[in-house]
Amino acid sequence: MKVQVYTSTWCRDCRTAKQFLESHGIDYTEINVDADRAASDELIRIVGKRAVPQLVIDGEWFQPYTPGRGLLYDEMYKRLNIPRP
């Protein structure tokens, strides 16, 4: 499985998403949209706004959080095929 995480340095939900992936042994490539203008432009083109975190799992885009609700843990387990504890 190939996982990319679009992040920003100021984003608390981005840190939480990366911690989730790391705690479950999921390798990922981080793409910081603050440091990479092309990645920021791609995010806007695909998603329609500069909303982070965004995961790309085997080419499929997924927003792993809901504003005001935080990380969507159930959806993360399901999409990443991680058994629930």
N, C-alpha and C positions, 0 to 999 in steps of 0.2 A: 504494500500500500504506500502510495506517495502522498504525503501531507505537506501542504504549505500553509503558513499562518501569516496573514497580512496584519501588521501591528503598527503601533505608534508608541513613542517613548512615554507619553503622558497617560496612556490608557491602562487603567486598573483592570478592566475586564480582559485585556490582552495578556497581562501577567497571570491572571487566574487561568485563562485558557492554556497558556504554555505550561503552567504548573500541573494542570490536569493531564496534559499529554505526557509530560515527563514522569508523573507518578504512575502512569500506566505503561511506561516503556515504549511509547509511540515516538518514533523518530520523525522529525519535521524540519522543514527549512523555514526560517523566519525571514519575512520580507518587510522591512521597516519603511513605511510610506513617507516618513519624515525625511529619511535619508535618500530615497530613491524616487525621483520625480516621475520616471516612466511607470513605476509601480503604482504611484498615486493616480496617475492618469488612467491606467488600466483598471484600477479599482472603481473609479468614477464611471468609466465606460461600461463595465460589466454590471455593477451594482446600482449605479445611478446616483451615488453619493459617496462621500469619503467616510464610510462607517467601518470601524474596526472594533473588535477583531473580525476577520473573515477567514474561514478555512476553505482550502481547496483540497478535496479528497479525491484522488485519482481523476482529476480534471473537473469534478463537480463542486461548484461553489456552495457554501453553507455559512449562514450567519449564526454563530453559536450562542447568541445572547438576545435578550429582549431588553430594550432600554427600560430602566426602572425595575426590572425583574432579575437582571443578572444572567449568569451563564445557564444555559439550558442543559443541565446535566443528563437528564433522561435521553434527550436527543443526541447528545455527544456519545453516550454509551452505545446507542443504537447505530448511529452512522459509522462509528469506528469499530463496530463489532467487538465491543469489550463486554465480557460477562459482568453482570451486576454482582457486587459483593453480598 
